[in-house]
Amino acid sequence: MPSTRDLRRRIKSIKNTSQITKAMQMVSATKMRKAQNQALQARPYTQTLLTVLAQAQGKINIEAHPLLSGSTGTKRGVLFFSTDKGLCGALNTNLMRIMNSELRIMNKQTIVYTVGKKGRDFVVRTGNDLAADFENQEKVEFRQASSLRKMVIDAYLKGEVGEVYLLYPHFLSTLRQEPRMVKILPIDQGLFNEFVTQNTQEQGVSSSEFLFEPNMDQILDFALTHFIETQIYQALLETKASEHSARMIAMQNATDNAKDLVSDLTLAYNQIRQNAITTELLEITSAGAALE
């Protein structure tokens, strides 16, 4: 049985830990609101860009655009988004589980590009082919997405990879972040067909109502490249929103658990102390009775 001194030390240590987790919870909550707003506000832009491509899909010559027609590469490239720091619950673990399952399902050799130290460490530890590694910066900037887009498109056009996927945590709510693996190269024509059908049914818009200037090829070259760039940027925003949300919840749970543990230890401490006092009183009473 632990002594009262040991229990006092444990109670003090856990209280100090709860103060740290409480502070981390408050910091994460502040960052979480900003990151969530950025992720949610960027989604309509991606949808608008998809609308442009959907309206142009009937005039696209697939063979003239390698981003649509495919690459000669036989390998698969995965742009793996994770966090630089831990203490964010099962966020990174869920991403690693998806990565492992995808590697088992698909027999293609995979080249991995990581954004975040946790993903990099996982790829190195499992012996997969790590082609490039980037930090998951605290402030998400579009130029980082541009650099990543240039890297994966160059690898795709050179035939180093035949397909490129994004693996990232999609932000659904503060309590829920869903790992997603999305194919970005070659660009899926079915995505445009599905979107334009839905758009036509909901809004009654036809692709014949749009005019494109200066010409379709120039617009399409820019739009396809920018679409990939936007998807990568959105993945960066979703990852950051998911990270701060998961960390805020994890620190809140840690603070609550610390408080519960302090309560249990305080109860045990009081019981031991009460037993010690009762024992001393009995000894004093017994000694007094013996002297009479």
C-alpha positions in Angstrom: 0.0 0.0 0.0 1.4 3.4 -0.9 2.2 5.9 1.9 0.6 9.2 2.3 3.8 10.9 1.1 3.7 8.9 -2.1 0.1 9.8 -2.7 0.7 13.5 -2.1 3.5 13.4 -4.7 1.3 11.7 -7.2 -1.5 14.1 -6.7 0.7 17.1 -7.1 2.3 15.6 -10.2 -1.0 14.8 -11.8 -2.4 18.3 -11.0 0.7 19.8 -12.7 0.1 17.6 -15.8 -3.6 18.6 -15.9 -2.6 22.3 -15.9 -0.4 21.6 -18.9 -3.1 19.7 -20.8 -5.6 22.3 -20.0 -3.3 25.0 -21.4 -2.7 22.9 -24.6 -6.5 22.4 -24.9 -7.1 26.2 -24.9 -4.3 26.8 -27.4 -5.6 24.1 -29.7 -9.2 25.4 -29.4 -8.0 28.8 -30.6 -6.1 27.4 -33.5 -8.9 25.0 -34.3 -11.5 27.7 -35.0 -9.2 29.4 -37.4 -8.2 26.2 -39.2 -11.8 25.0 -39.4 -12.9 28.3 -41.0 -10.1 28.2 -43.6 -10.9 24.6 -44.5 -14.7 25.2 -44.8 -14.3 28.5 -46.7 -12.0 27.0 -49.3 -14.4 24.2 -50.3 -16.8 26.4 -52.4 -13.8 27.5 -54.6 -13.0 23.9 -55.3 -16.6 23.3 -56.3 -16.6 26.3 -58.5 -13.5 25.2 -60.3 -15.0 21.7 -60.7 -18.1 23.4 -62.3 -15.9 25.0 -65.0 -14.3 21.7 -65.8 -17.6 19.9 -65.7 -19.1 22.4 -68.2 -16.0 21.9 -70.5 -15.9 18.2 -70.3 -18.0 17.7 -73.5 -15.4 19.6 -75.5 -12.3 18.0 -74.1 -10.0 15.9 -76.3 -8.7 13.4 -73.8 -5.8 12.2 -75.9 -4.4 15.8 -76.1 -4.1 16.2 -72.4 -1.8 13.8 -70.6 -3.3 14.8 -67.2 -6.5 13.1 -68.5 -5.2 10.4 -70.8 -2.7 8.7 -68.4 1.0 8.2 -67.9 3.4 5.5 -69.0 4.6 5.0 -65.5 3.8 1.7 -63.7 4.4 2.8 -60.1 1.9 4.5 -57.9 2.6 7.8 -56.1 1.0 8.7 -52.8 1.1 12.2 -51.3 0.7 11.4 -47.6 -0.4 14.2 -45.2 0.1 13.8 -41.5 1.2 16.0 -38.5 4.6 17.1 -37.3 3.6 16.6 -33.6 1.8 14.0 -31.6 -0.8 14.3 -28.8 -3.7 14.3 -31.4 -5.4 11.1 -30.6 -5.7 8.4 -33.2 -5.5 10.9 -36.2 -2.1 9.7 -37.5 -2.8 6.0 -36.5 -5.9 6.0 -38.7 -4.0 7.4 -41.6 -1.2 4.8 -41.2 -3.8 2.0 -41.1 -5.3 3.2 -44.4 -1.8 3.3 -45.9 -1.0 -0.2 -44.8 -4.3 -1.6 -46.1 -3.9 0.1 -49.5 -0.4 -1.2 -49.8 -1.7 -4.7 -49.3 -4.6 -4.4 -51.6 -2.7 -2.9 -54.6 0.3 -4.8 -55.8 1.9 -1.8 -57.6 5.1 -0.4 -56.3 4.4 2.7 -54.3 6.5 5.9 -54.1 5.5 8.1 -51.1 5.8 11.8 -50.7 5.2 12.9 -47.1 4.0 16.1 -45.6 4.5 15.8 -41.8 7.1 14.1 -39.6 4.7 11.4 -38.4 4.0 10.2 -41.9 7.7 10.3 -42.8 8.7 8.3 -39.7 6.0 5.7 -40.6 7.2 5.3 -44.2 10.8 4.9 -43.1 9.9 2.5 -40.4 7.9 0.3 -42.7 10.6 0.3 -45.4 8.5 1.9 -48.2 10.1 4.1 -50.9 10.2 7.7 -49.6 10.8 10.1 -52.5 10.4 13.4 -50.7 9.6 14.8 -47.3 8.1 18.2 -46.3 7.2 19.8 -43.0 3.6 20.4 -42.1 3.9 24.1 -41.6 1.7 25.7 -38.9 0.6 28.4 -41.4 -0.9 26.8 -44.6 0.3 28.7 -47.7 -0.8 28.2 -51.3 2.8 28.3 -52.5 3.4 25.0 -50.6 0.6 23.5 -52.6 2.1 24.9 -55.8 5.5 23.2 -55.0 3.8 19.9 -54.3 1.7 20.1 -57.4 4.8 20.8 -59.6 6.6 17.9 -58.0 3.9 15.3 -58.6 3.0 16.5 -62.1 6.6 16.4 -63.1 7.0 12.9 -61.8 3.7 11.9 -63.6 4.7 13.4 -66.9 8.2 11.9 -66.8 6.7 8.4 -66.3 8.1 8.0 -62.8 4.5 7.3 -61.5 1.4 6.2 -63.4 -1.1 7.3 -60.7 -1.0 9.9 -57.9 -3.2 9.7 -54.8 -3.8 12.1 -51.8 -4.0 10.5 -48.4 -5.2 13.0 -45.7 -7.6 13.4 -42.8 -10.9 15.0 -44.1 -12.4 17.3 -41.5 -16.1 16.4 -40.8 -16.6 17.9 -37.4 -14.6 18.7 -34.2 -15.2 15.1 -33.0 -14.8 13.3 -36.3 -12.0 13.3 -38.9 -12.1 10.7 -41.7 -9.0 9.4 -43.5 -9.5 9.7 -47.2 -7.5 8.5 -50.2 -8.3 10.4 -53.3 -6.9 9.9 -56.8 -5.8 13.1 -58.5 -3.8 11.8 -61.5 -4.8 11.0 -64.1 -7.9 13.2 -63.5 -11.0 11.1 -63.5 -13.5 12.0 -66.3 -16.2 10.3 -64.3 -15.9 13.0 -61.6 -16.8 15.7 -64.2 -19.7 13.6 -65.7 -21.2 13.0 -62.3 -20.9 16.6 -61.3 -22.3 18.1 -64.5 -25.3 15.7 -64.3 -26.0 16.8 -60.7 -25.5 20.4 -61.6 -27.8 20.3 -64.6 -30.6 18.5 -62.6 -30.4 21.0 -59.7 -29.9 24.2 -61.5 -30.9 23.4 -65.1 -27.6 24.6 -66.5 -26.3 23.3 -69.8 -22.7 23.3 -71.0 -23.9 24.9 -74.3 -24.8 28.1 -72.4 -21.1 28.9 -71.7 -18.5 30.6 -74.0 -14.8 30.1 -73.4 -12.1 32.7 -74.2 -9.4 32.9 -75.5 -9.8 29.2 -76.4 -10.6 25.9 -74.9 -7.1 24.4 -74.9 -5.5 27.3 -73.0 -8.3 27.4 -70.5 -8.2 23.7 -70.0 -4.4 23.5 -69.6 -4.6 26.1 -66.8 -7.8 24.7 -65.2 -6.6 21.1 -65.0 -3.3 22.1 -63.4 -5.0 24.5 -61.1 -7.6 21.9 -60.1 -4.8 19.5 -58.9 -3.1 22.4 -57.1 -6.4 23.3 -55.4 -7.0 19.7 -54.3 -3.6 19.6 -52.7 -4.2 23.0 -51.0 -7.5 21.8 -49.7 -5.9 18.6 -48.3 -3.4 20.8 -46.5 -6.2 22.8 -44.9 -8.2 19.7 -44.0 -5.2 18.2 -42.4 -4.5 21.3 -40.3 -8.2 21.6 -39.2 -8.3 17.9 -38.3 -5.0 18.1 -36.4 -6.1 21.0 -34.1 -9.6 19.5 -33.6 -8.1 16.1 -32.7 -5.6 17.6 -30.4 -8.1 19.8 -28.6 -10.3 16.8 -27.9 -7.4 14.6 -26.8 -6.2 17.3 -24.4 -9.7 17.8 -23.1 -10.0 14.0 -22.4 -6.5 14.1 -20.8 -7.6 16.9 -18.5 -10.8 15.2 -17.5 -9.0 11.9 -16.9 -6.4 13.7 -14.7 -9.1 15.3 -12.6 -10.8 11.9 -12.1 -7.5 10.4 -11.2 -6.8 13.2 -8.7 -10.2 12.6 -7.2 -9.6 8.9 -6.8 -6.1 9.4 -5.3 -7.4 12.0 -2.9 -10.1 9.6 -1.7 -7.4 6.9 -1.2 -5.1 9.4 0.6 -8.0 10.4 3.0 -8.8 6.8 3.7 -5.2 5.9 4.5 -4.8 9.1 6.6 -8.1 8.3 8.5 -6.9 4.7 9.2 -3.6 6.1 10.5 -5.4 8.5 12.8 -7.8 5.8 14.0 -4.9 3.5 14.7 -3.0 6.2 16.7 -6.2 7.0 18.8 -6.6 3.3 19.5 -3.0 3.1 20.7 -3.3 6.1 22.9 -6.6 4.8 24.4 -5.1 1.4 24.9 -2.0 2.9 26.6 -4.2 5.1 28.8 -6.3 2.1 29.8 -3.2 0.1 30.7 -1.9 2.8 33.0 -5.1 2.9 35.0 
